[in-house]
Amino acid sequence: MKILLILNDPPYGTERSFNALRLARALVAKEGTELRVFLIGDAVGCAVSGQKTPDGYYNLDKMILSLARKGATVGCCGTCIEARGITEEMLTEGARRSSMDELTEWTLSAEKVLVF
């Protein structure tokens, strides 16, 4: 099954992006699942590498890296990263610059789209 998750919220301050990535982790573990994650708006901050969080606190860039290593595709809105001064070099391994055109294609090919 082809699943697309679209995240809008910042990495910290709410738990929406964290919970979306938790779900993504469960989905990518299911055989036969093709998972794509698109970060848009403030959610692009989730993919900035080297986040420093308190001990025991979740770290979203590490969660994204883990998803990518398990086969998920992670795209970050190019306009959104530019607006926030984030360069492609600042993105965690496994996340990459993407576009609305690619999000459109992902949406049209997905069997399920979940928005957080």
Backbone bond lengths (Angstrom), bond angles and torsions (degrees), N, CA, C in turn:
res aa  C-N    CA-C-N  psi(-1)  N-CA   C-N-CA  omega(-1)  CA-C   N-CA-C  phi
1 M - - - 1.451 - - 1.524 108.90 -
2 K 1.314 116.67 136.07 1.467 122.50 178.24 1.526 109.03 -93.16
3 I 1.338 115.58 119.88 1.465 121.46 -177.79 1.519 109.32 -123.42
4 L 1.319 115.38 136.68 1.461 122.80 176.32 1.519 108.74 -119.72
5 L 1.320 116.11 126.20 1.457 122.28 172.02 1.519 107.98 -107.87
6 I 1.323 116.71 130.92 1.462 122.06 176.86 1.524 107.16 -115.41
7 L 1.329 115.91 120.32 1.461 121.87 -179.65 1.513 109.72 -106.71
8 N 1.336 116.54 135.09 1.460 123.34 -179.63 1.525 114.20 -114.36
9 D 1.324 117.51 -26.88 1.468 121.37 -169.91 1.528 112.97 -84.39
10 P 1.340 115.99 156.59 1.467 120.24 179.23 1.527 110.62 -65.00
11 P 1.328 116.33 164.28 1.457 119.42 -177.49 1.530 113.51 -64.52
12 Y 1.296 117.01 -32.76 1.459 120.56 -176.94 1.523 108.87 -134.69
13 G 1.322 116.61 158.65 1.465 121.55 -177.92 1.522 111.51 106.80
14 T 1.319 116.44 -30.26 1.461 122.64 168.98 1.525 104.97 -134.53
15 E 1.291 117.73 168.59 1.459 119.85 178.86 1.525 112.28 -107.06
16 R 1.328 117.51 9.46 1.462 119.73 -177.47 1.527 112.78 -61.40
17 S 1.318 117.20 -48.46 1.465 119.36 -179.97 1.526 110.69 -65.73
18 F 1.311 117.57 -40.27 1.460 121.71 176.75 1.527 110.44 -58.86
19 N 1.319 116.81 -47.93 1.462 120.16 -179.20 1.526 111.77 -66.76
20 A 1.324 117.48 -35.91 1.465 120.37 176.08 1.521 110.30 -62.90
21 L 1.329 117.48 -41.96 1.460 120.44 179.74 1.523 111.51 -71.49
22 R 1.312 117.64 -29.35 1.470 120.22 172.67 1.521 110.27 -63.76
23 L 1.330 116.04 -44.99 1.455 120.07 177.19 1.525 110.06 -63.24
24 A 1.319 116.88 -42.45 1.462 121.15 178.79 1.526 110.58 -57.76
25 R 1.307 116.42 -41.54 1.467 120.79 179.50 1.532 110.86 -61.50
26 A 1.334 116.44 -40.85 1.468 120.22 178.12 1.531 110.84 -69.15
27 L 1.322 117.05 -39.72 1.463 120.78 -178.67 1.528 112.59 -67.13
28 V 1.322 116.53 -43.95 1.467 120.02 -176.99 1.529 110.94 -65.47
29 A 1.314 117.18 -21.62 1.466 121.24 179.28 1.527 112.44 -78.32
30 K 1.320 117.42 -14.34 1.469 121.50 -179.00 1.518 110.20 -83.53
31 E 1.314 115.48 126.75 1.463 120.12 179.72 1.527 110.21 -61.71
32 G 1.311 115.47 139.64 1.457 121.23 178.13 1.522 113.94 86.13
33 T 1.328 116.51 5.86 1.462 120.60 179.74 1.527 109.69 -100.12
34 E 1.325 115.57 127.56 1.456 121.71 172.22 1.517 106.11 -106.00
35 L 1.323 116.69 113.12 1.459 121.43 -173.48 1.517 111.39 -110.35
36 R 1.329 114.43 132.08 1.463 122.01 172.01 1.513 107.97 -124.76
37 V 1.330 115.37 140.17 1.462 121.98 179.16 1.522 106.89 -125.08
38 F 1.337 116.28 127.79 1.460 120.81 178.57 1.522 108.18 -118.25
39 L 1.326 115.90 123.86 1.464 123.18 178.80 1.521 108.14 -99.53
40 I 1.314 116.09 125.66 1.459 121.36 -177.48 1.528 108.53 -135.62
41 G 1.324 117.40 155.95 1.467 120.71 -179.01 1.523 109.94 61.55
42 D 1.325 115.13 -140.24 1.466 120.03 -178.20 1.519 113.64 -65.37
43 A 1.319 117.88 -16.18 1.464 120.47 -179.78 1.525 112.64 -65.37
44 V 1.336 118.37 -19.98 1.467 118.78 178.74 1.523 111.15 -60.07
45 G 1.317 117.28 -24.52 1.462 121.14 176.59 1.518 112.95 -62.89
46 C 1.309 117.38 -20.74 1.468 121.53 177.84 1.520 111.42 -63.02
47 A 1.314 117.30 -28.06 1.461 121.91 -173.89 1.525 113.85 -95.61
48 V 1.321 118.02 4.41 1.462 119.88 178.02 1.527 108.15 -73.76
49 S 1.324 116.22 126.07 1.467 120.22 -176.59 1.519 111.63 -75.98
50 G 1.316 114.28 158.04 1.459 120.89 175.38 1.513 115.17 76.63
51 Q 1.314 117.76 25.92 1.464 119.84 179.26 1.530 109.98 -64.42
52 K 1.305 115.79 137.31 1.468 121.92 178.91 1.523 107.80 -106.94
53 T 1.316 115.68 112.70 1.461 120.53 -179.98 1.524 109.09 -121.40
54 P 1.330 117.40 157.21 1.461 119.49 177.77 1.534 111.13 -60.77
55 D 1.325 116.47 152.22 1.460 120.67 177.61 1.520 110.36 -53.85
56 G 1.318 115.71 134.13 1.452 121.11 178.48 1.517 114.19 85.20
57 Y 1.333 117.34 -3.64 1.460 121.79 -178.60 1.517 108.49 -95.98
58 Y 1.307 117.59 146.00 1.463 120.52 -178.53 1.523 111.30 -65.52
59 N 1.330 114.20 150.91 1.457 121.88 -178.22 1.520 107.60 -128.20
60 L 1.327 116.95 108.98 1.457 120.82 -171.09 1.522 114.16 -71.24
61 D 1.332 118.84 -32.98 1.465 117.72 178.83 1.525 110.83 -66.13
62 K 1.326 117.53 -33.41 1.464 120.28 176.29 1.520 111.09 -70.36
63 M 1.333 117.05 -34.56 1.459 120.16 176.96 1.529 110.17 -65.42
64 I 1.327 116.69 -40.32 1.469 121.05 178.90 1.523 110.48 -65.41
65 L 1.318 117.03 -43.77 1.462 121.11 177.07 1.524 110.36 -57.73
66 S 1.318 117.51 -44.81 1.459 122.55 178.95 1.528 111.09 -60.83
67 L 1.334 117.04 -43.64 1.466 120.69 178.17 1.521 111.39 -60.60
68 A 1.318 115.85 -45.66 1.467 120.17 -178.88 1.524 110.70 -62.85
69 R 1.303 117.19 -39.45 1.465 120.71 179.60 1.524 111.79 -66.58
70 K 1.330 116.05 -22.98 1.466 120.60 178.63 1.528 112.05 -93.44
71 G 1.332 117.25 4.91 1.449 120.75 173.16 1.512 116.90 108.69
72 A 1.330 118.57 -2.78 1.469 120.86 177.64 1.526 109.50 -73.44
73 T 1.308 115.67 149.07 1.460 122.01 173.76 1.520 107.56 -101.97
74 V 1.331 116.81 129.60 1.461 121.60 -177.43 1.517 109.08 -122.19
75 G 1.333 115.94 118.51 1.450 121.98 178.35 1.516 111.24 -114.87
76 C 1.317 116.05 144.83 1.464 122.44 178.39 1.525 108.64 -118.46
77 C 1.305 116.96 130.95 1.457 122.07 179.36 1.536 109.78 -56.41
78 G 1.323 115.98 120.51 1.462 120.82 -178.26 1.519 113.22 -62.05
79 T 1.323 116.75 -42.72 1.463 120.65 178.36 1.519 110.56 -61.91
80 C 1.335 116.19 -39.79 1.467 121.38 -177.34 1.524 112.13 -69.87
81 I 1.349 117.63 -38.63 1.463 117.50 178.67 1.523 110.23 -69.50
82 E 1.320 117.11 -38.76 1.467 119.82 177.89 1.523 111.49 -62.18
83 A 1.330 116.85 -42.77 1.470 121.05 -178.87 1.524 111.99 -62.49
84 R 1.324 117.00 -23.13 1.463 121.42 -177.72 1.524 112.41 -104.89
85 G 1.325 117.00 8.04 1.462 120.77 177.84 1.516 113.60 71.70
86 I 1.324 116.88 22.70 1.463 121.60 179.59 1.529 107.94 -95.03
87 T 1.322 115.38 129.73 1.463 120.09 176.80 1.531 109.15 -98.66
88 E 1.322 115.81 163.64 1.463 119.79 177.88 1.526 111.26 -60.67
89 E 1.315 117.01 -32.66 1.465 121.36 179.39 1.522 111.83 -66.85
90 M 1.312 117.73 -21.90 1.469 122.07 -179.81 1.526 112.17 -83.35
91 L 1.325 117.38 -12.08 1.460 120.59 -178.21 1.519 111.01 -76.05
92 T 1.316 115.27 142.96 1.449 120.58 177.95 1.524 110.69 -64.28
93 E 1.299 116.09 153.39 1.463 121.34 176.98 1.530 108.97 -55.57
94 G 1.305 116.40 133.89 1.460 120.58 179.77 1.511 114.06 99.05
95 A 1.326 116.87 -17.54 1.469 120.92 175.49 1.526 107.51 -105.49
96 R 1.325 115.34 146.68 1.460 118.13 -178.70 1.521 110.31 -144.68
97 R 1.309 113.79 161.39 1.462 121.04 175.63 1.522 108.98 -64.10
98 S 1.304 116.79 137.95 1.454 121.92 179.35 1.525 108.22 -135.49
99 S 1.326 116.10 -163.68 1.466 119.70 -175.51 1.527 110.25 -151.93
100 M 1.317 115.14 168.37 1.463 120.01 175.26 1.523 110.59 -65.81
101 D 1.306 116.97 -32.53 1.468 119.58 176.80 1.528 110.47 -61.75
102 E 1.328 116.32 -43.90 1.457 119.05 178.75 1.523 110.62 -67.72
103 L 1.327 117.98 -41.08 1.468 120.39 176.47 1.521 110.59 -59.00
104 T 1.310 116.70 -38.66 1.468 120.79 177.48 1.526 110.19 -60.76
105 E 1.318 116.74 -47.03 1.470 120.69 179.35 1.524 111.16 -63.13
106 W 1.324 116.49 -43.23 1.460 120.32 179.37 1.527 110.61 -62.16
107 T 1.320 116.18 -40.92 1.467 120.78 -179.21 1.526 110.62 -64.72
108 L 1.315 116.67 -44.91 1.459 120.67 -178.49 1.531 112.55 -67.02
109 S 1.326 117.28 -29.82 1.469 119.77 -178.32 1.534 112.96 -91.27
110 A 1.327 117.61 -12.52 1.468 120.40 -177.85 1.522 111.34 -75.58
111 E 1.324 114.52 146.22 1.459 120.46 173.28 1.527 110.92 -87.47
112 K 1.329 115.80 -27.17 1.462 121.92 176.13 1.523 108.34 -138.83
113 V 1.332 115.33 136.91 1.460 121.39 175.97 1.524 107.07 -124.76
114 L 1.331 116.13 125.33 1.460 121.97 178.24 1.524 108.03 -118.96
115 V 1.330 115.54 131.98 1.459 120.52 -177.57 1.515 109.25 -115.91
116 F 1.328 115.41 128.50 1.472 121.98 178.03 1.516 109.02 -117.04
